Amino acid sequence: MINIEHYKQVKQDLPAHTELCVVSKRRSREDILAYYDLGERLFAENKAQELLTKTDLKDDIRWSFIGHLQRNKVRQILPYVSLIQSLDSLELAEVIEKECTRIDKTVDVLAEFHLAVNDTNKTGLDEADALSFVRACRQFPHLRLTGMMAMGPHTDDEQEIRRVFMHGQELFAALQKECGDTFTTLSMGMSHDYRIACTCGSTMVRIGSYLFED
């Protein structure tokens, strides 16, 4: 079930420039439609197979993919997603470009960076490769690099969370100078840390568990 009180709190907390991405993984079609009826259009999944079971819900839902995307799953999801938030290698970019060319589609992508250096289980690009990566992405005409995504550290230490998110904002600003006005999305913040992310310049938060009653 959806948690309407938490939803109202999130909508109240978010700055005007910050978009809510409802993470609908493991949630029922009915729950997704409940948030759709409240006006939400941006939903996210992290597994290809689960995403494919939900793409027929509403034509104007903008599906976002936020999980580690295996190259052999790109062809399956590409017709349905409007944003891939987890672009973490040139090899993956090459596959996305190939499949986009095949179906004549251009897709928005975010470069995912691993900034919580003490978390060894996180995927994402190394910050040291940031400039070379975004420059290399220019060779792919069917990929629109519209921003970056980062995850906060697994900790209750708010100072450490803020440090990582501020670092993300600084990297975003540097890449924005390189990429120009189309580089506008800074996707940071989840259920437990979205408020901190918002104070650090996040323009999109990815919230799942906080919006639902398990």
Beta strands, then each sheet from edge to edge (+ up, - down):
strand 1: 19-23
strand 2: 42-45
strand 3: 62-65
strand 4: 81-87
strand 5: 107-113
strand 6: 143-150
strand 7: 185-187
strand 8: 204-207
sheet 1: 7+ 6+ 5+ 4+ 3+ 2+ 1+ 8+
end
